[in-house]
Amino acid sequence: MGTGQPWTPASSLQLRSGEPSARPRLLPRPWAPRQWWSGGFPRFPTLGLTQAQKQRACLLPPDEGPCRALVPRWYYDRYTQSCQEFTYGGCHGNANNFLTLDDCEKSCWTIKKVPKLCRMEADGGPCRSHLRRYAFNLSSMMCEEFIYGGCYGNGNNFRDLQACADHCLPEKTGPSLCYSPKDEGLCSSSVPRYYYDTKTKSCKQFRYTGCGGNANNFVTETDCYNVCRKGKIVSILSVTHR
């Protein structure tokens, strides 16, 4: 194979009988590292990825790819919170694709377990009310606001942030305000503040614009840690509005 040829199924290959091959052989791109290939089909190694990158890969939906081979693979099912087998087409797809059950479990075991209803996608329902509700987002591992139409939908639907956090957040440490996303506000100032990052479980600095925003906004890093890591809820109003 000459350099620069595309990575495509060798659909033109014929068996001796003249019939096309039932399982197309894939031609690797010249740049593809050897470890990406197993049994003639590409693999998606998670070696060298950080644990956070592996976790993001595990939360991707299964993707069999556009090709038509029948390759047994494993993916992490975010809704059952377990590794499941699927049939991979042999090309493209995404990184939630593992050679063995063991590979899948070793890459995805750190994903926190949450109740079943918290794994559902937020569903606004078919009606036309405009109700502010909160749902747990499994990808961000945070409770996030959405608009509920007033009927149907599903159980991942909470009237306030505290109720969502109490039901869905694994290893919750601190009041619900700590689980609000970073919000820089609406104005044009540039005030150094701190917010609690639920993914890293640490307090990080950001630039607050001076108005709007939410209560996950602390004057000092110590204030942030005292409220969100140690559960000291005293003087929260003075902390966030100095």
N, C-alpha and C positions, 0 to 999 in steps of 0.2 A: 504494500500500500504506500503510495507516495505521500509526502507531507502535504498538509493543507486539506485533505479530504474530509468531508463532514462525517459526523458520527450518526449514522442512520442504519436502520435495519437493512440487511443485504437481501432485499425482497426479490432481486433478480436471480438469486441462486436457485438452481433447479436440481432436483434429484435425478438419478440416472433414468428413471422411468419417464422423465419429462414433466412430472408433477411438481408444483412448487413446494418448498419445504413448509411443513406445518408450523414449525417454530423458527422464525427468522433469526439468523445469527447477527449479533450486533458488532459493528466495527468501531473500536475505540478511537476517540480523537487522539492525535499524536501527543497532545499535552497532558492527557489523563494519566495521573500517577498509577503505577502498577497496583497499589493496594485498593484502588477504586474498582477493581475488576475481580469477579469471582465466578468461575464457571462460565465465562463468556459474557456476563452481564455486569453492568456498573453497580457498585455499592456506594453507600453514602456514609463514609467514616465519620464518627464523632470524635476520633482521636485528635487531641490538640485543641479541642474546643473548651472554653470555660464551662463551669457547671451551669451558669446562667444561660449561655448559648445552647447547651444541651436541653435545658428545660424549655426554652422557646421552641426548639425543634420538636420536642415531644408533644407540644400543644397544637401543632399544625394538623389540619385534617388529613386523613390518608389520601394519597394521590397515586393512582396506578400508572399515570403517564399515558402518552398517546400511542405507544407501541402495543403490539398484540401478542407478545410472548406470555407464557404462563409461569412466572417465577414466584415460588412461595417466599414471602417475606413477613416481617412482623412490624406492627406499628403500635404506638401508645394511644389508646382510646381515652380521650379526656372525659368522656361521659361515664364510662364504666370504671374509670381510673385503674385500668389494667392493660396489659399487652395482649394484642389480638393478632391472629394471622390474617393476611390478605394476599391477593394475587397481584403481583407487580407486572406491568406490561413490558418492562425491560429498558426503558429510556425515560429520561427527564424525571418527573415527579418532584418530591421534596425530601428534606432530611429526616422526616419521621418515617424511616425506612431502615429496618435492621435485618441482618442476615439470620439471626437466631433469637429465640425468646430470651436467652440469657443476655445477649447484647442489648436488647430493648430494656430489660429490667435494670441492668446496670446503669444505663444512661438516664432513666426516667424515675428511679426510685425516690429521688429527693422531692418530687412534686407533692405538696401537702394535700392530705385527704380532706375533702369538704363534703357536706351533706349533698344528697342526690339532687334536690331541687336547686341548689346553688350552682350546679353545673349546667343548667339550662341557659340558653341564650335569652336575653331580655326580649320580651314580646309585648309590644304596645297594644295588641288586639285590634279588632276591626272597627270599634266604635270611635266616636269623634269628640269625646271629652278631652280635656287638656290637663291631666292630673300629674303632678310631679311625684315620681316614685323613685325607688332605688333598687338596683339589681346587682348581684355579685358577678363580676367579670372574671372568668377563670384564667384568661390570658394575662391580665394585669394583677390578678389576685387582690382586687380592690372592689369595694362597693361604689357603684357609679350611678349618677342620676340618669333617668330616662323619662320620657313622656308616655303615660298610660292612657289609652282611649276610654277606659271605663268598663269594658266587658271582655270576657274570655282572657286570653293571655295564658300565663302559667304561674306556678308557685314562686318563681324567683322575682318577687314583686313585694317590696316593703315600703311602708308609709314613711319611714324616716331612716336616716343613716345609721342610727344606733341599733334599730331592730335588725337591719341587714348585717351589721358588724357582729352583733351578738349571735346571730344564727349561723353565719357563713365563714367568718374569718378564723383560720386556724391559728392557734397560739396567739390569740389576741392579747396584747399587753398595753393597756392604757385606754383612755376615753376615745369615743368615736371620732372626735375632731382630728385625731392623729392619722386617721385613715382617709381623710379627704385628699384629693390630688393637689399637687403644687398649683397655686393660682397667683399669678403676678399682679392681678388687678386690672383696673381700667384706665388709670391716669398716666401721667408722663414723668413722674419722679423716678428716682433710682435709689431706693433705700435698702441697705443690706439687711436681710432677715434670714431666718432659718425655718425649714419645714422638716417634718418627719417622713422619711422615705421607707415605705413598708417593704419594698423589695430587698433593700440592703439592711433594714432595721437599724438605720443610723440617721442622724440629723445632718442636713446639708444646707449650705448657704444658697440663697437665690436673691434676685433683685425684685423688690416689691415696688410697684408703681405709685403707691400712696393712697389708693382708694379701691373699694370693691374687694375682691378676693374672698378668702374664707378663713376659718379659725385655725387652720394648720399654718400658723404664721407667728413666729416667735422672735423677740428682740435679740436674744442671745442663744447660743448653742446649749448652754447649761439649762436655760428655761425649757428648751425643747426636750432635752433628755429627762429632766425632772418630771415633766408632764407625761411624756409618751413612753418612756422606758421604766420609770419608777412609779408611775401612777399617782403622782402628786398633783391633784386637781386644784389645789389652792391657787387663788389669784390668777386664774386663766384669763379673765377679762383684762386685768392690768397687763398681763404678758402680751396679749395680742393687740392691744390698742394704745400702747404707750406712744 
